[in-house]
């Protein structure tokens, strides 16, 4: 009985926390954004050149192709390992629920680890806020420890079951596809920024990684809230209304359109 109570509380928190994060972030966005400007959003969306939106769609296709190579079902569905496990369990009935959950968690861990390395390298070698340097070095150190662990412990024994962990070669492949995925996604957003934005892609990419990382860690559906808030903080030189229009255009092309196509 006590275990059922704890399990129920855990499941409630698993979904309540992301929505609480979204609520707090939207409140903080409201503190920074004049909602009187909402009426101008359609005009600002219309001012985005057609070529920029089409180029953003092409880059989105590249990003999704890389995602497909990396098999990141869990992140696309928006609720991390839980929905990923359900999807794999239904698609691959030969897997038990435990095996499906393990595979899904492994996919999430490898994607997040690969993304953390990409973000760390971006913050280390590209213009980035000073506070990211110790974080980036720590991430790269942990990545090296992880590779050493994979070399010496290629399999995991859990409750009598042996799970073969990905090889170092596969880890580097995951890193490559993740780098392509994130870079294409960042470019898909970058081309939608208003004309005259005095910001090069080299300076934008680390900021995009920080915003995307915050969205992933929050586990909020689609990263709504943390992603927008971090971009508003990181890009004060872009008018808030123009930035919001770019975010909406990006979400239409990167989330809404693929969802409609896949429906």
LINMO-V611918 format. One record per residue. N is the residue number from 1. RES is the residue in one small letter. PHI is phi in whole degrees, -180 to 180 (NA if undefined). Layout:
((N,RES,PHI) (N,RES,PHI))
This chain:
((1,x,NA) (2,x,-64) (3,x,-64) (4,x,-66) (5,x,-65) (6,x,-64) (7,x,-64) (8,x,-64) (9,x,-65) (10,x,-64) (11,x,-66) (12,x,-65) (13,x,-65) (14,x,-59) (15,x,-101) (16,x,-74) (17,x,-62) (18,x,-58) (19,x,-71) (20,x,-66) (21,x,-62) (22,x,-60) (23,x,-62) (24,x,-63) (25,x,-64) (26,x,-65) (27,x,-65) (28,x,-66) (29,x,-64) (30,x,-61) (31,x,-69) (32,x,-100) (33,x,-117) (34,x,-83) (35,x,-69) (36,x,-67) (37,x,-84) (38,x,-60) (39,x,-64) (40,x,-87) (41,x,-60) (42,x,-57) (43,x,-65) (44,x,-68) (45,x,-65) (46,x,-68) (47,x,-80) (48,x,-71) (49,x,-59) (50,x,-61) (51,x,-63) (52,x,-67) (53,x,-68) (54,x,-66) (55,x,-65) (56,x,-63) (57,x,-65) (58,x,-64) (59,x,-68) (60,x,-62) (61,x,-62) (62,x,-64) (63,x,-62) (64,x,-70) (65,x,-64) (66,x,-66) (67,x,-62) (68,x,-62) (69,x,-63) (70,x,-86) (71,x,54) (72,x,-101) (73,x,-57) (74,x,-60) (75,x,-77) (76,x,-65) (77,x,-69) (78,x,97) (79,x,-122) (80,x,63) (81,x,-67) (82,x,-66) (83,x,-69) (84,x,-62) (85,x,-65) (86,x,-63) (87,x,-62) (88,x,-67) (89,x,-64) (90,x,-77) (91,x,-75) (92,x,-117) (93,x,-64) (94,x,-71) (95,x,-83) (96,x,-78) (97,x,-61) (98,x,-65) (99,x,-65) (100,x,-63) (101,x,-65) (102,x,-65) (103,x,-61) (104,x,-64) (105,x,-64) (106,x,-63) (107,x,-62) (108,x,-63) (109,x,-63) (110,x,-69) (111,x,-66) (112,x,-62) (113,x,-66) (114,x,-64) (115,x,-64) (116,x,-61) (117,x,-67) (118,x,-60) (119,x,-64) (120,x,-64) (121,x,-64) (122,x,-64) (123,x,-70) (124,x,-82) (125,x,-108) (126,x,-117) (127,x,-59) (128,x,-150) (129,x,-56) (130,x,-60) (131,x,-68) (132,x,-78) (133,x,-61) (134,x,-64) (135,x,-65) (136,x,-63) (137,x,-64) (138,x,-65) (139,x,-63) (140,x,-66) (141,x,-65) (142,x,-64) (143,x,-64) (144,x,-64) (145,x,-63) (146,x,-64) (147,x,-65) (148,x,-63) (149,x,-64) (150,x,-64) (151,x,-68) (152,x,-89) (153,x,-129) (154,x,-73) (155,x,-137) (156,x,-122) (157,x,-102) (158,x,-131) (159,x,54) (160,x,82) (161,x,-102) (162,x,-103) (163,x,-108) (164,x,-77) (165,x,-82) (166,x,-60) (167,x,-76) (168,x,-63) (169,x,-60) (170,x,-66) (171,x,-63) (172,x,-70) (173,x,-64) (174,x,-60) (175,x,-64) (176,x,-64) (177,x,-67) (178,x,-65) (179,x,-61) (180,x,-65) (181,x,-58) (182,x,-69) (183,x,-64) (184,x,-65) (185,x,-64) (186,x,-64) (187,x,-66) (188,x,-61) (189,x,-81) (190,x,-60) (191,x,-70) (192,x,-93) (193,x,-65) (194,x,-61) (195,x,-62) (196,x,91) (197,x,-67) (198,x,-84) (199,x,-153) (200,x,-81) (201,x,-65) (202,x,-62) (203,x,-82) (204,x,-77) (205,x,-59) (206,x,-61) (207,x,-67) (208,x,-63) (209,x,-63) (210,x,-64) (211,x,-65) (212,x,-67) (213,x,-62) (214,x,-63) (215,x,-66) (216,x,-66) (217,x,-67) (218,x,-69) (219,x,62) (220,x,-70) (221,x,-58) (222,x,69) (223,x,70) (224,x,-64) (225,x,110) (226,x,-61) (227,x,-62) (228,x,-66) (229,x,-63) (230,x,-65) (231,x,-67) (232,x,-63) (233,x,-71) (234,x,-79) (235,x,-122) (236,x,-68) (237,x,-75) (238,x,-97) (239,x,-52) (240,x,-57) (241,x,-66) (242,x,-67) (243,x,-66) (244,x,-64) (245,x,-63) (246,x,-65) (247,x,-63) (248,x,-63) (249,x,-63) (250,x,-64) (251,x,-69) (252,x,-63) (253,x,-82) (254,x,-93) (255,x,-120) (256,x,-67) (257,x,-63) (258,x,-61) (259,x,-65) (260,x,-68) (261,x,-65) (262,x,-81) (263,x,-72))
